Amino acid sequence: MAMEYRHTIQDAHPKSIMCVQYNPFRREIYTGGEDGSIIAWGPNGKVLQRIQTGTPIYCLAYNARRQQLMAGQHKKVRLFQLLSSDDNHGTTDILERRNVVCLEHTDVVSCIVSCEGRFYSAGYDRKIIIYDVPHHGDLKLRVSSTIKEAHDAAISCMIFGKDADNSWLITGSFDRVVKLWSLDGNLMQRFDGFSDTITSLCYVVPTQTLWVTANSSIPVVYDPRSGINVSDFVRTDDERFHPTGGTFSFKHLVFIPETNEAIGISTRRSLVIWKYNSVAPLTVLPGHADIVECLTFTSKEPLLIFSGGDDGVIRKWERLQLNTFMYSQELLMLPKDEFINALDMNAEEKDESNKKRSYSLHHKSFFKRSSRRKGFEKKRVTRALLDKRHAAPSSAPPYHKMQTIESEAYDLQSKSTSSNKRGSLATVSAGSESFSSKPKSVRPGIVSLLYYEELDVLVSGYEDSRICIWGYNEETIKFTPESTDRDAADATVIGSNQLGSDSVSNRVAGMALKFTLLNHRDSVTGLVCFFLDAKHWMISTGWDRRICIWDLQSAKLHDVFRNSQYQSINSAREELAADGIILSLDYSHEKNTIGYASSDKLAYIRKFSPNGSEMTLVCVLQGHEAEVTQIKWHRKEKQWITGSEDRTLRIWTADGIPCLRVINNDGPITALCIDAINGCLITGSQDKVIRVFDIDKKDEIVQKNIGHSDEIRSLIHIPVRNQYVSASWDNTVRIWNAYLKKGQRRIAAKANMTFYTAVEEEEIQPTFSEMNPLIVPKLLSKPIFAKDFVLEKLPAKDEEYVNSSDKTVIEDELRQTFNDLDIALNADVGIYDINKINADVQKLGHGGQKGLGKPRIQRVLPKRKPSEIVSK
C-alpha cells in the first residue's frame, strides 16, 4: 500500500509541540505545545479550536467512554469535556472552555493514561495518581488514590496493557526499573537490570508481550505475566535496520492495534516498523551450534520435543507453564571416550580404493553443488561420495567413518579452490597424500530421531553408523551378543555399564544411554518402530543401503534384509535394498509394508517379515525426475506420499501403483509431514518455506509459513497443540500455528501410541442443553377439531384389527365429511349443529366395527339464537 504525501502544517504552534492525541471517533487530532496551548485539528488540517492555558502542555490523554481530554502540566492536570453536536448551541467549539484543575502533583506531569472510566497520571515527583470521573452531572475530578514513591526517581513513561485475564498499568523511570501495577495501584511485577533510563514502553497485543527501550539498540521483550525476558524467543533484532556506522538506539515505541504494527523511533532519525504476521513462527528455539537435521516428540504429558543435528547433541525442549512461547532445554550427549574411540577405529580401517573412488566422484559432483554455501556443501558432497562408493562395492571394511569422508571432501575442495579461484577443479592424483587421514575429534552428527511411546525410549541415528537407545529407567542393562547370532562380529551392543554408569555425561534429566547398536556401515537416516506378533520391532536403514531388523526390547539384531536375486550372483550386493543411498523410511501398519526413498530417483515398497530373505518387493514407485528425499504413509487416506528434489509430491495407492496425482511444489522438497488432524500435506523446501496442501480442496495451498533463513530439514505435527515444528540448517527450531479448517474440532493423539500411527477423535462430553433438551408441553385441555383428527389402528374387543380395505373406506368417508365441513365454514353460510356432526362422525368412525371409540369433536361457537342454527 503506497503512502502519499498530503500536506504540511507550517507553524502549527509558536513553540515546540510536546504531545499529540488522536480521537478516532470524531477523526480529530489534539496537540499540546510548549506555548501552553491546546489545538484541535480537523481531518483536513483545519484548526477547529485553540485553547490557551498559560503553561506548557507535556502530555495528553483522551477517554473515549467519558468523551474527555486530560492535559498534564507543571504540578497540575486539566480536564476538558468534549462537546457533542447537541451541546454546541450555535458555537463551533470542540472542547468546553470551562475545565477542572487538580493540583496533587508537585512537579512536572510527564505522562497520562486513560482506561475505562479512569485517568492515571505520573510525573517527576515519583507519584502515580488515580482519578475517578463521574459519568453524569457536572464535570468533576476526584482523586481516588495516590501512590507515593512509586519509583526511586522520576517517572518517564507509562502505558496501559490488557490481555484476556488481566489489565495492568506499566511505568518506567529514570531509576532504570519497569514496574507493573494493577488498576487499583498494587505492585505486581518489577523488571530491572536495564543499563539506562527507560525511554519508552509498548504493549504488543497480538503477542501479549511488553517491549521496553532504555536507549538500547533493540527493544527488550518481557512477558508481563511471568516477568521473564523472552527476547530470545520473540526476536526483534534485524541487521537490516542497523546503520553501518555510528551509534543507534531507540527512543520511542508505539503500537497501532488497527494495523497490528509496532513503530520504533531511533536516534538516527529513522522509523523501524514491525508488523505482526499470523503465519510467522510462534517462537524460535535457538541453541544448536550447527545445522539441525531431525525432530521427534512425545505425546505423553509432559509433552517433550527432541532435536538433533551436526553438533552431535540431542536437545530436549519442554514448554514452560508461564506462557506458550518459552521452552526450557536439556542436553543429551554421547560420552566423550566413546566417539573418540570410534573415530580412531574407523580411521585405521580406511581403504585406499575407497579413497580413489571418493576423489573421482567428488570431481563430478562438485559443480552440481557449487551453488550451495560452504557450510552445507559437505552434506551433498559426502552423499555423492557414498553413492559412488557403493555403486562399485569391494572388500570394504564393516565400518566406514562419516567424519573421515567429510574431511577428505573438504580438503579436496579447499585445495581446488586455492588452485583455481574461478571455481575450476584441479586434477588430483589418486595416490596423493596431501589429504588429512586423521579424523577430527568431534561428536558425530545426528541424522535421525524417533521416540517410541510403547517402551518410552528415544532412538537416535548418527552419521558414524551407530544407533543409540536412551531410556528413563536408571538401572543398567547389559547385553552380550551370543556367538550363534548372525553377524555377531558386525553387530555389537554396548551396555550402559560399559559406557561409564558413574559418569553424569550419559544421564541427563532422567534419561540414560542404555544401548549403542553398531551394525550399519554409514549414516543411519531412517528409523521406524512398531509392535507386531507380540514383539517390539525396529527397522533401520541409511546410506549403506542395508535394512536391519532389531528386536527393540532386547536390543538384539534379529536379521538383515537379503535380496534373493543376488544371493547366487553377487554376494556383495545381497544386502543392498536400493541402487542409491536410502534417505527416508516409513511403515504402514495396515498393509504391514515398509516404504523407503532413495537417491536413485525411486521409492520402494516391501512386505515386512522378521526373516530378512522374505521381505519381498511389492512395487517400485517410479516417476520422479530427481532424488526422492521423503516418503510417508498417509494413514487417513491409505496412500503413500513421496517428495523429491524435482519439486513435486506424488500420491500413490496403498499398493504403490499407479500414481494417483502429482502436486507441484515451488521448491525442492527436503522435509515432509502429514497433518494428523485434517490429513493435509506439509512440505519443507530448500527455498525456506513451509507449505500446507489440503487434499480435500484439490491440493490447494492453504497456508504458507515463512521465517527460516536456510533449508528446512525436518517437520513434525503436534496435534494436541495444533502446532507444526520445523528444524532447519539455520541452526534453529521453530514452532508454528497449524492449519485448521473452518469449524474443525481438535483431535488428540493417544498417549500410548506413536505419532503418525494412532490419532483418534477425542471424546466430546455432551452439554447440559444436549442432555436436557427442551420439550414442547402438551396441553391438558387441547381442543381436537375434526380436520385434525386422524384415525389410528386400534384393537377391537375381539383382539382383531381393522382390515386395510375397511380402513381405506372409512378414511375416504371421513375425508369427504371434513371437506364438506370446511366448505360450509368458509362459505359463511351459518353455524353447524355440533351435536349432529359428532353423531355423524361417530357413525362413520365405527364403520361397521365395534370398539373403534367415539371421536370427540368440539368447537367454540359464539352464542346465537336457536333459529339461526342451520344444519347441513
PyMOL commands that set and color helices and strands:
alter all, ss='L'
color gray80, all
select helices_A, chain A and resi 239-241+336-348+352-365+374-391+402-419+496-499+504-506+564-566+571-573+612-614+695-697+719-721+768-771+786-788+804-826+834-846+866-868
alter helices_A, ss='H'
color red, helices_A
select strands_A, chain A and resi 17-23+28-33+37-41+47-52+59-63+68-72+77-81+100-102+109-115+118-123+128-132+142-147+155-162+167-173+178-181+187-191+200-204+209-213+220-223+228-229+250-256+261-266+271-275+283-285+292-297+304-309+313-319+327-333+446-452+457-462+466-471+492-495+507-508+511-518+524-532+535-542+547-551+556-560+582-588+593-598+602-607+617-622+628-634+639-644+648-652+659-664+669-674+681-685+689-694+700-706+712-718+723-728+733-737+747-749+759-761
alter strands_A, ss='S'
color yellow, strands_A
deselect
rebuild
show_as cartoon
